[in-house]
């Protein structure tokens, strides 16, 4: 068994434990930050004292999130673009390091869903789902790990899904992509934990976000009816709020989670418990 790290080493590994009189605030990069889980995570991190780089594709919504984070005193930079390509992901990580000089936390949150079986899924839908949900996680993590390795510390939290742990009907590409995110999380955790880089995933169930509305529209279901149906199917009887997932992400990035490595934590009201 390896000895516990000394307190001074813990300070280096976990920037949120640093004395703000002698160290700068930690830096987080959040993708899909303009709404839903990404927005809630950005606001929670801002309130916790992080400096932020927010990535998304909607300028107006990103600016709104930026203003909300700045109200907590956070320094914020936002990045507009499509993270489906490696070059864009490299540029995004470079933006964070050029602006703030370091990167302590990467939250890979951006995602899409096409509700379809395998035979209903087009080539374009398959490629888009894998590009946004999986390839972006790989590209951004690769770029971030290079920075974090140089620092000697860092944290990556991937937003997977409960359908990355169990199957779901008429969501073949989505399930495949999120299952791969869970496995990529575990592989990266094993590869990089000894470098001071912790990698974990959260696996939300249904969450009250715009994505849930888009999913309902694909199924031809009224959004209100979809929410009621979701709540009825969740063991605790509640549809998750984005803040529920953000709280789990914030914990995984915190010193309290220093011994949690390679985990895929459900935030699903018990949906995958049985």
Beta strands, then each sheet from edge to edge (+ up, - down):
strand 1: 27-30
strand 2: 51-56
strand 3: 76-80
strand 4: 105-108
strand 5: 154-159
strand 6: 197-204
strand 7: 264-267
sheet 1: 3+ 2+ 1+ 4+ 5+ 6+ 7+
end
